Structure formats: structure tokens, C-alpha cells
Amino acid sequence: EAINPNIFIALNRRYYEATAAAQIQLEGLPGPRIININDQEDTVAAISSGRSALEVENWHYLNAIHIIDYALIFGRGDIIDLTQKRFDLGEDAFMQNAVIQFSSGDVAIYQCLWNRPAPWFVSISTESKRFILQPLEYCYTTTLNNRIPTQAIELDKDKDFKPGLYNMIKFFLNHKKDSSKLVSVKTYNQLISLINKIYPD
């Protein structure tokens, strides 16, 4: 990063309109955030599709990275503690859990089912409102008084382009004026460090 600060990492889910809507509407809401991240990975299918042994061995970096990134997207402050546990479920299936604590008081709870069916989703709970990204391309909210999910944003560019791609390219083309919305090598290394702690073996 010190050698070339103009290197950026393409983590496209950061640029989903749904992600941005949640970030904007979360601003100013009091209290700690409880961030639930539900992941699902299928290395059996990856092998069947022709992926190499090296790719499959590092699948948590190739694919799960995009879901784990939500912990850094919505968690505020530094990571001060992390506990993780793996539960073997027979054959090639297992569940990987992690609880990530931030200096702000935010807590991210990550759960991934490997080689079992499960949905991808993220939810962020505050004192007054809960945000739900399920599917990840859409953002819904609920409150204590209204438990029926309400769509938080009408999609614009993400309807016409691969979700996140339009905004990611727009920010990249403007990076010489403002690179704050892009993922630096430093942030990427923080994400890799987080993955290493969630998947230590």
C-alpha cells in the first residue's frame, strides 16, 4: 500500500444499493449494533464444477470473504475479541461459528454452513430498528411496532447492472479526488486477518 496507494480491492457487495441504504439509515441510531451474518459455502459443488484443489482449499478466501466482509462494513471500531467454534456435521459438512466484538460495543455473529443448504443473509439490529438484507441485493426494515418487513430503498442502478458494479466503477473512476469509498490494501489485509481468526485451521 505504501508503494502504490492506487491499488484497490473489488469487494462488490460493499457497493450494493441495499448496503448503502442500510449504512445511511443506520447513521445516528443509538446503541450497539448486533450484526447477524449467515453464510453458506459448497466446496463439493465447487469441485464438481472443475475448481482446482488449491481453490477449494482456500474457498473461505475466494468466496466466503464477500460475506464475512459485512462484519467490517457494519461493525464500528476495532475488533477487540473473537471466539470461534467448528461443529462437524458428518461427511464434508460442518458449521463454522464466530462471535466478533468491536470496541464500539457492536457484536457480529457469523454462522456458515458448509456443504448444506442455507440462505445468505445479513441483519443489523439496533435499539429501534432492524435491517434485513435477504436477499443481499435488497434492504428491508422492521421495528418493535411493525414486524412486517418494509423495503428501505427502491433499487436504481442495481436493477440494470450487476449489483454493486455501477457504483464500484463510479467510485473507482473518481478515486483521484476521493478514494474513501474504495477498499484499500490496508482494509483488505484487515479482512484477511479476520478470516484467519474465524478459520484458524
Sequence and secondary structure as in RCSB ss.txt:
>XXXX:A:sequence
EAINPNIFIALNRRYYEATAAAQIQLEGLPGPRIININDQEDTVAAISSGRSALEVENWHYLNAIHIIDYALIFG
RGDIIDLTQKRFDLGEDAFMQNAVIQFSSGDVAIYQCLWNRPAPWFVSISTESKRFILQPLEYCYTTTLNNRIPT
QAIELDKDKDFKPGLYNMIKFFLNHKKDSSKLVSVKTYNQLISLINKIYPD
>XXXX:A:secstr
  S TT EE  GGGG HHHHHHHHHHTT  S  EEEEEEEE HHHHHHTT  HHHHHTHHHHTTHHHHHHHHHH 
 S EEEEEEEEEE STT EEEEEEEEETTS EEEEEEEESS    EEEEE SS EEEESSTT  EEE SS  S E
E    SHHHHSSTTHHHHHHHHHTTTT  TTSEEHHHHHHHHHHHHHHS  
